[in-house]
């Protein structure tokens, strides 16, 4: 199993690469970035775990070398959010970065499972899909927007109410997108069920939706949610790899292209958008099926979903238009 991290020297990339290096499921770990990769590679290569680490810069066809033979490609590349910056502010910089990296994937390892972390995910996943479509190699089952941090936050923040010792034991579906009001945690579907006092529900939902801002402010402009995002990216990557290797019953919410996944058409019809995060059953081919949980939501969650759909449409269109108007990847 070869995993590649594109953007391995950044705030998310370094801790994510460390976690992936510790995984017993990965034999080979390739690191790519435009700066700093030799140092990160040297550092990680001293760790006594299974994965053999290699590192590449842009020079000397580095991206192609990193991606050759890849099974899983994780993309945290791009600039981080700064105070006062919305995910849309990131768009013009990160859109081009993701386009160029996905072009490399399309050319070198089109059958790899692609995990997009680069923000704004609501737009960068549609960009990735459009680039792969243009190259004639798009497989919707192999493209994932990583929304796991929203799930991790929902599990963690609800623990303060439930007192559950291990927050990861509470399963909370989080649907929609991956920014602000497009994030819809479905606390009514928590397993085991959780009782949230009425006066605490709205603040809890808002905290999950805007948890990233909490970290940006706490870091005083010196960074965004990098460590928790690295953990979430690692957790999702592990789930994908386990499922690909044959483990059954793995379900994780992810932001996917619905029309290409079993069960996705009905959700696309319900939501009016082609990209949406819902619980996905993972398997050897990637996204085996999309689970439609939207019919069972509470009245409060229905209202949240309406705001979510409106926000998502614009972000998706923006990503699709970016590729349509793009002169081509560098």
C-alpha positions as semicolon CSV with decimal commas, in nm:
position;residue;x (nm);y (nm);z (nm)
1;X;0,000;0,000;0,000
2;X;0,157;0,326;-0,117
3;X;0,023;0,652;0,023
4;X;0,123;0,996;-0,106
5;X;0,087;1,328;0,077
6;X;0,077;1,632;-0,153
7;X;0,157;1,934;0,061
8;X;0,362;1,732;0,309
9;X;0,569;2,021;0,449
10;X;0,277;2,237;0,560
11;X;0,091;2,279;0,887
12;X;-0,143;1,988;0,814
13;X;0,098;1,794;0,594
14;X;0,369;1,738;0,855
15;X;0,155;1,594;1,137
16;X;-0,052;1,402;0,880
17;X;0,265;1,249;0,735
18;X;0,380;1,158;1,087
19;X;0,052;0,978;1,158
20;X;0,060;0,796;0,823
21;X;0,422;0,692;0,889
22;X;0,299;0,528;1,210
23;X;0,030;0,329;1,027
24;X;0,082;-0,046;1,004
25;X;-0,131;-0,049;0,688
26;X;0,112;0,156;0,477
27;X;0,428;0,008;0,323
28;X;0,544;0,312;0,130
29;X;0,490;0,681;0,204
30;X;0,583;0,942;-0,058
31;X;0,593;1,310;0,038
32;X;0,558;1,596;-0,211
33;X;0,570;1,971;-0,162
34;X;0,720;2,277;-0,330
35;X;0,952;2,342;-0,032
36;X;1,086;2,161;0,272
37;X;1,024;1,802;0,171
38;X;1,384;1,675;0,209
39;X;1,390;1,781;0,575
40;X;1,049;1,633;0,659
41;X;1,148;1,311;0,480
42;X;1,479;1,280;0,665
43;X;1,309;1,340;0,998
44;X;1,028;1,087;0,943
45;X;1,264;0,826;0,796
46;X;1,426;0,784;1,141
47;X;1,101;0,649;1,289
48;X;1,098;0,273;1,345
49;X;0,776;0,184;1,164
50;X;0,690;-0,019;0,854
51;X;0,652;0,253;0,591
52;X;0,951;0,346;0,378
53;X;0,956;0,724;0,328
54;X;1,062;0,910;0,013
55;X;1,039;1,284;-0,052
56;X;1,016;1,497;-0,364
57;X;1,019;1,863;-0,464
58;X;0,866;2,009;-0,782
59;X;1,201;2,001;-0,963
60;X;1,312;1,697;-1,167
61;X;0,957;1,574;-1,228
62;X;0,908;1,534;-0,852
63;X;0,528;1,517;-0,860
64;X;0,531;1,236;-1,116
65;X;0,791;1,043;-0,916
66;X;0,592;1,082;-0,593
67;X;0,265;0,972;-0,754
68;X;0,399;0,673;-0,950
69;X;0,238;0,356;-0,814
70;X;0,020;0,543;-0,563
71;X;-0,280;0,366;-0,410
72;X;-0,398;0,659;-0,196
73;X;-0,326;1,029;-0,253
74;X;-0,402;1,270;0,032
75;X;-0,402;1,640;-0,058
76;X;-0,368;1,896;0,223
77;X;-0,172;2,136;-0,005
78;X;-0,250;2,507;-0,015
79;X;-0,243;2,815;0,204
80;X;-0,407;2,809;0,548
81;X;-0,683;3,038;0,669
82;X;-0,586;3,356;0,849
83;X;-0,800;3,566;1,087
84;X;-1,092;3,724;0,906
85;X;-1,038;3,502;0,603
86;X;-1,331;3,294;0,477
87;X;-1,285;2,968;0,291
88;X;-1,386;3,155;-0,025
89;X;-1,093;3,392;0,025
90;X;-0,869;3,090;-0,012
91;X;-1,028;2,993;-0,338
92;X;-0,812;3,165;-0,600
93;X;-0,487;3,036;-0,452
94;X;-0,590;2,685;-0,356
95;X;-0,803;2,619;-0,664
96;X;-0,499;2,640;-0,891
97;X;-0,289;2,425;-0,658
98;X;-0,551;2,149;-0,645
99;X;-0,608;2,165;-1,022
100;X;-0,238;2,114;-1,091
101;X;-0,198;1,830;-0,840
102;X;-0,506;1,646;-0,971
103;X;-0,373;1,686;-1,325
104;X;-0,066;1,497;-1,204
105;X;-0,285;1,226;-1,050
106;X;-0,487;1,194;-1,374
107;X;-0,165;1,148;-1,573
108;X;0,029;0,924;-1,333
109;X;-0,205;0,728;-1,103
110;X;-0,565;0,771;-1,223
111;X;-0,684;0,464;-1,029
112;X;-0,562;0,600;-0,693
113;X;-0,809;0,691;-0,418
114;X;-0,800;1,072;-0,387
115;X;-0,863;1,237;-0,048
116;X;-0,901;1,615;-0,076
117;X;-0,837;1,821;0,238
118;X;-0,741;2,152;0,069
119;X;-0,998;2,422;0,139
120;X;-1,251;2,528;0,032
121;X;-1,346;2,157;0,005
122;X;-1,694;2,253;-0,119
123;X;-1,522;2,384;-0,436
124;X;-1,192;2,191;-0,455
125;X;-1,363;1,849;-0,482
126;X;-1,571;1,966;-0,782
127;X;-1,245;2,102;-0,929
128;X;-1,082;1,761;-0,885
129;X;-1,382;1,589;-1,048
130;X;-1,379;1,824;-1,347
131;X;-1,005;1,779;-1,404
132;X;-1,041;1,400;-1,392
133;X;-1,342;1,419;-1,629
134;X;-1,142;1,630;-1,876
135;X;-0,869;1,365;-1,870
136;X;-1,128;1,089;-1,925
137;X;-1,033;0,905;-1,603
138;X;-1,295;1,014;-1,350
139;X;-1,422;0,743;-1,114
140;X;-1,661;0,901;-0,860
141;X;-1,606;0,610;-0,620
142;X;-1,241;0,706;-0,582
143;X;-1,276;1,080;-0,506
144;X;-1,346;1,196;-0,151
145;X;-1,370;1,533;0,018
146;X;-1,245;1,484;0,373
147;X;-1,512;1,621;0,610
148;X;-1,405;1,401;0,901
149;X;-1,295;1,699;1,112
150;X;-1,660;1,806;1,136
151;X;-1,747;1,456;1,260
152;X;-1,459;1,460;1,509
153;X;-1,571;1,800;1,641
154;X;-1,932;1,683;1,676
155;X;-1,817;1,375;1,872
156;X;-1,589;1,582;2,093
157;X;-1,818;1,876;2,166
158;X;-2,121;1,660;2,249
159;X;-1,906;1,473;2,502
160;X;-1,917;1,783;2,723
161;X;-2,292;1,722;2,750
162;X;-2,302;1,341;2,763
163;X;-1,989;1,279;2,970
164;X;-1,895;0,980;2,751
165;X;-1,536;0,889;2,838
166;X;-1,438;0,809;2,478
167;X;-1,602;1,062;2,244
168;X;-1,527;0,850;1,936
169;X;-1,771;0,586;2,064
170;X;-2,063;0,819;1,982
171;X;-2,143;0,805;1,610
172;X;-2,284;1,133;1,478
173;X;-2,354;1,173;1,105
174;X;-2,247;1,513;0,972
175;X;-2,384;1,595;0,628
176;X;-2,371;1,875;0,372
177;X;-2,044;2,050;0,303
178;X;-1,731;2,155;0,488
179;X;-1,768;2,522;0,580
180;X;-1,989;2,724;0,811
181;X;-2,361;2,680;0,750
182;X;-2,306;2,403;0,493
183;X;-2,198;2,175;0,783
184;X;-2,505;2,001;0,928
185;X;-2,445;1,775;1,230
186;X;-2,737;1,536;1,276
187;X;-2,741;1,502;1,655
188;X;-3,092;1,353;1,634
189;X;-2,934;1,044;1,474
190;X;-2,650;0,997;1,723
191;X;-2,578;0,636;1,819
192;X;-2,607;0,575;2,104
193;X;-2,877;0,843;2,130
194;X;-2,782;1,164;2,309
195;X;-3,010;1,398;2,500
196;X;-2,916;1,758;2,432
197;X;-3,103;2,024;2,632
198;X;-3,297;2,258;2,400
199;X;-3,101;2,564;2,512
200;X;-2,771;2,394;2,429
201;X;-2,852;2,258;2,082
202;X;-2,814;2,575;1,872
203;X;-2,480;2,677;2,034
204;X;-2,353;2,320;1,989
205;X;-2,444;2,316;1,620
206;X;-2,282;2,656;1,569
207;X;-1,964;2,542;1,744
208;X;-1,934;2,243;1,509
209;X;-2,002;2,464;1,208
210;X;-1,752;2,734;1,305
211;X;-1,500;2,531;1,505
212;X;-1,229;2,631;1,261
213;X;-1,272;2,998;1,354
214;X;-1,226;2,907;1,721
215;X;-0,880;2,763;1,643
216;X;-0,777;3,046;1,408
217;X;-0,860;3,302;1,680
218;X;-0,691;3,099;1,956
219;X;-0,372;3,080;1,748
220;X;-0,378;3,456;1,710
221;X;-0,333;3,450;1,337
222;X;-0,035;3,217;1,350
223;X;-0,226;2,922;1,201
224;X;-0,550;2,734;1,158
225;X;-0,679;2,391;1,261
226;X;-0,379;2,185;1,151
227;X;-0,332;1,917;1,420
228;X;-0,698;1,823;1,449
229;X;-0,730;1,827;1,069
230;X;-0,424;1,600;1,038
231;X;-0,584;1,357;1,285
232;X;-0,913;1,365;1,092
233;X;-0,734;1,312;0,759
234;X;-0,541;1,019;0,903
235;X;-0,858;0,866;1,048
236;X;-1,037;0,886;0,712
237;X;-0,734;0,754;0,520
238;X;-0,712;0,457;0,757
239;X;-1,082;0,382;0,699
240;X;-1,040;0,392;0,320
241;X;-0,732;0,166;0,332
242;X;-0,897;-0,084;0,568
243;X;-1,204;-0,101;0,341
244;X;-0,991;-0,140;0,027
245;X;-0,810;-0,426;0,198
246;X;-1,138;-0,605;0,263
247;X;-1,264;-0,496;0,606
248;X;-1,645;-0,481;0,601
249;X;-1,897;-0,244;0,755
250;X;-1,689;0,076;0,746
251;X;-1,910;0,385;0,712
252;X;-1,770;0,739;0,714
253;X;-1,930;1,067;0,606
254;X;-1,754;1,216;0,304
255;X;-1,819;1,486;0,043
256;X;-1,863;1,297;-0,284
257;X;-2,001;1,320;-0,638
258;X;-2,342;1,162;-0,575
259;X;-2,452;1,063;-0,929
260;X;-2,162;0,820;-0,962
261;X;-2,228;0,628;-0,639
262;X;-2,499;0,373;-0,561
263;X;-2,783;0,546;-0,377
264;X;-2,646;0,888;-0,467
265;X;-2,900;0,982;-0,734
266;X;-3,185;0,996;-0,484
267;X;-2,982;1,219;-0,249
268;X;-2,883;1,448;-0,538
269;X;-3,252;1,476;-0,628
270;X;-3,346;1,555;-0,265
271;X;-3,074;1,817;-0,219
272;X;-3,059;1,968;-0,569
273;X;-2,678;1,938;-0,575
274;X;-2,440;1,677;-0,718
275;X;-2,181;1,707;-0,441
276;X;-2,287;1,645;-0,083
277;X;-2,148;1,479;0,227
278;X;-2,344;1,181;0,358
279;X;-2,243;0,859;0,534
280;X;-2,059;0,648;0,275
281;X;-2,012;0,273;0,298
282;X;-1,652;0,209;0,199
283;X;-1,525;-0,102;0,024
284;X;-1,263;-0,238;-0,218
285;X;-1,377;-0,004;-0,499
286;X;-1,393;0,300;-0,269
287;X;-1,736;0,457;-0,216
288;X;-1,959;0,149;-0,242
289;X;-2,285;0,325;-0,155
290;X;-2,425;0,652;-0,021
291;X;-2,666;0,631;0,272
292;X;-2,966;0,863;0,253
293;X;-3,024;0,977;0,610
294;X;-3,199;1,300;0,514
295;X;-3,555;1,168;0,540
296;X;-3,518;1,108;0,913
297;X;-3,390;1,448;1,024
298;X;-3,553;1,664;1,293
299;X;-3,744;1,985;1,213
300;X;-3,445;2,194;1,332
301;X;-3,210;1,995;1,110
302;X;-3,443;2,045;0,810
303;X;-3,398;2,421;0,848
304;X;-3,021;2,379;0,870
305;X;-3,027;2,169;0,552
306;X;-3,207;2,444;0,357
307;X;-2,931;2,694;0,442
308;X;-2,672;2,430;0,360
309;X;-2,809;2,359;0,011
310;X;-2,813;2,728;-0,079
311;X;-2,452;2,774;0,028
312;X;-2,332;2,460;-0,148
313;X;-2,477;2,539;-0,490
314;X;-2,264;2,851;-0,532
315;X;-1,945;2,679;-0,412
316;X;-1,992;2,382;-0,646
317;X;-2,064;2,607;-0,946
318;X;-1,754;2,811;-0,863
319;X;-1,534;2,500;-0,875
320;X;-1,684;2,370;-1,200
321;X;-1,651;2,713;-1,365
322;X;-1,290;2,746;-1,252
323;X;-1,190;2,436;-1,449
324;X;-1,409;2,528;-1,747
325;X;-1,238;2,868;-1,768
326;X;-0,894;2,740;-1,683
327;X;-0,628;2,773;-1,954
328;X;-0,492;2,435;-1,838
329;X;-0,282;2,300;-1,556
330;X;0,079;2,396;-1,530
